[in-house]
């Protein structure tokens, strides 16, 4: 196996320790969560259910978490708002943990590098 060129190795390390943009990750997660719940709810409404069977009973159980959510057109948009808030909050937490973990690893690497070059003589 060939050794990687130095610039390619540096690029791989830079990508491995890249910081996440917390705001962009939060907005992205919020948009994806809202879109997914909206699409699922509207998809169930379009598909429908046989007579006498409720539409989307499993998805309707989200009403326990999201007050006012129902499997209806209005409920789809209300659920999208709730999912957006929840997705954004989770995105913020995940991006913050990711950045803190990388900061911590880089701090340990710097300390170990400084200790390796330290000499008592």
N, C-alpha and C positions, 0 to 999 in steps of 0.2 A: 504494500500500500504506500502510495506517495505521501510525503509530508505536505501539509497545506502551506501555501505561501504566507509570509508574516502578515501581510495586509488582510488576507482572508481570515486568518485566525483572530486578528484584532476586530474585524467586523463581527465575527461570531460572538466574541466576548461582549462587544458593545450591544448586540441584540439581546444577549442573555441577561444583561443587567440594565436594560432600558427601563426608564421610569414610565409609568402610565400617566396620561393626562387625566387627572381626577374628574375634571368637569366634563370632558368629552366622553369618558367612560360612563359617567353618571347619566348623561343625556342619552347616550346610545342604549344603555340598558333600559332606561325608562321608555324610549321609543319602541324597542323590540318587545318589551313586556306588554305594553298597551296594544301594539299591533297584533300580537299573538292572541290575547284574550278577545279582542274585538273580532278577529277572523274566526276564532273557534265558535264564539257565540252566534255570529251571523251565519256561519256555515251550518250550524245545527238548526237555525231557524229556516234556512233555505231547504235543507234536507227534509225537515218536518219529522213527524212521528205518526204511527198508525192511530186511528181513532181510539180514544180512551186511554192512551199512554201519554204520560207527560213528556214534554220535549226536554231532553238533556237533564235527567235527574242528577247525574253525577256532577255536571258543571253547575247546576243550581245549588249544590251544597256549598259553593263559594260564598253564598249569602251569609254563612256563619262567620266568615272572615271579613267580607265586604258588605256592610249594612246597606240594604236597599237594592242589591244586585239581584236581577232576575234574568232568565233566559228570554229576553225580549229585545227589541231594537233599542228602546230607552235604557234597558239594563246593560246592553252591550257597551254603550258609550259611558255609562256610569262605571261599569267594571273596568273599562279602559283607563279611566281616570285613576281608579284605585290601583290597578296594575302598574300604571306609570309611576305613581308615588312609591309603591313597594319596590319596583324594579330599580328606580333611581336611588332609593336608600340602600338597597343591596349593592348596586354598582359603586356607590360612594364608599361603602365599607370595604368591598373587595379591592378596589383600587388603592385605598389607604393602607390596607394590610399588605398588599403587594409592594407598594413603595417603601413601607417601613421595613419589611423583610429584606428587601434589596439594600436599603441603607444600612441595616444591621450587618449583613454579610460583607458589604464593602468596608464597613468600619472595622470588622474583625480582621479582614485581609490587610488593611492599612496598619493596624496595631501589630500584627504578626510580622509584617514587612519591616516596620520600624524596630521591633525587637530583634529581628534577624541581623540587622545592620549595627545594632548597639554593641559596643565593645568596652570592656572594663579597662583594658590596657591604655 
